[in-house]
Amino acid sequence: MVNLASLVASSEQNSGGSPLVTFGFMGLIGLAMYFLLIRPQRKRLRAQQALQQAISVDDEVITNSGLYGFVTAMDGDVVWLEIAENVEIRVARNALMRRINPAEETAGGEPTEPASPAPE
């Protein structure tokens, strides 16, 4: 018959290594998680917050929902956007995704040059 004490002793001998190596490996996993997941997300969040703070009146912006408009007024965390002539909406400052640079792109993604007619 097998003695219970000898089974416990044999399982302790075959445990696979020192606990220091195990803790070191867990630390490496935590470090990798920080550099691959947490740090890039924080960078994006800081960039988005900086953009939202830099937006001012008369800037052309696009919201998270895809609405293009011009900022006509700002009141704390509320921004008034003119989306069409004499049509203004009120959105949260956090809903602004990016600022449109008119020198680089036009509103609505329209082509900057007229399209040539299709060949027949």
C-alpha positions, 0 to 999 in steps of 0.5 A, spaced: 500 500 500 502 507 498 503 511 504 499 518 503 506 522 506 510 519 500 505 521 495 505 528 498 513 528 498 513 526 491 508 531 489 512 537 492 519 534 489 515 534 482 512 541 483 516 544 477 520 549 479 522 555 484 516 560 486 521 566 484 521 563 477 513 563 477 512 570 480 517 573 475 513 570 469 507 573 472 510 580 473 513 579 465 505 578 463 503 584 467 508 588 464 507 586 457 499 587 459 501 594 461 505 596 455 501 592 450 494 594 452 494 600 458 499 605 455 496 605 448 489 606 451 491 612 455 495 615 450 489 615 445 485 618 451 490 624 452 490 625 445 482 625 445 482 630 451 487 635 448 483 635 441 476 636 445 480 642 449 483 645 443 476 646 439 474 653 439 468 657 435 468 657 428 472 650 427 469 645 423 468 638 426 465 631 426 462 628 431 462 620 433 456 619 430 458 622 423 455 629 423 459 634 420 458 641 423 461 648 425 462 650 432 458 656 433 458 657 441 461 653 447 458 653 454 462 649 458 461 641 456 456 643 451 457 645 444 453 648 439 454 645 432 451 648 425 449 642 421 446 646 415 444 653 414 439 656 420 440 649 423 443 648 430 444 642 434 447 642 441 452 636 443 456 634 448 464 636 448 465 629 449 461 627 442 466 631 438 471 626 434 476 630 430 477 637 427 476 638 420 482 641 416 479 645 410 486 645 407 487 638 407 479 635 406 473 638 405 466 637 409 463 630 407 469 627 404 467 630 397 472 630 392 476 636 391 476 636 384 470 635 379 469 628 377 471 626 370 465 623 366 465 616 365 468 613 359 462 610 354 
